[in-house]
């Protein structure tokens, strides 16, 4: 706090051992987030193209309660 914003953005601070470790510790979380984002994009693309909908089930019945068989 006593050195200011510009010191926090300087190479002297960013290339310290602690900052290098924090950057590497962030990598697994970023990877999991990226995989989730890609999965979401693929799912939405599948909905758009019809690949994410179950075969054999009419689209208008999706989201409705099943009707009892008489």
N, C-alpha and C positions, 0 to 999 in steps of 0.2 A: 504494500500500500504506500510505502514511503518513496518508491522509485517512480511510480506513475505508469500510465498506459503504454507509452512508447517503449519502455523497458520490457514490458510483457510481450511485445511484438518483435523484440530485437533477436537476432541470431544468438547472442550470448545467453539469453534465457531459454529460447526454444530448443536449443541443442544440448541442454543439460541432461544428465542421466535420468532425472525424475521425469522430465517431459518425454524423453524417448520411451521410458517404461509405460507411461500413461497412454502414449500413442499405440503401443503394441497391445496393451490391455483392452483397448477399444475395438480392436480388429474382430474378435469373435462376435461381439454384439452387432457390429455393423454387418457381418456376414449373415447372421441369422435374420436381421432386418431385410437385407437384400433378397434372400431366398423367399421370405414371406411376401415381399412386394412382387417378385416375379411370379409366385404362385397365384397371387390375386389377379395379376394382369392376365395370366393364362386362363384362369377360371372365367373372368369376364369375357375374354375373347372366345372361350368355348360357349358361353351363353349366347353370344352374338351369332356364332356360326352353328349352334345347335348341338355341339359335341358334349356339353355339360348337362344335357337333359337325358333322363333315363329312356331307353328304347322301349317301345311297346306301351307306353303310358301317354295318353293324349295330353297335349299341352294345357287344354282348358281345365283338366282335372287337377293340375298341380296346385297345391295350396288349399284344396278343399277337403272336407271330412269325407272319409270313405262311406259309400252308401251301403246299407245292409242288403243282403241278397234275400229276396222273398221266395 
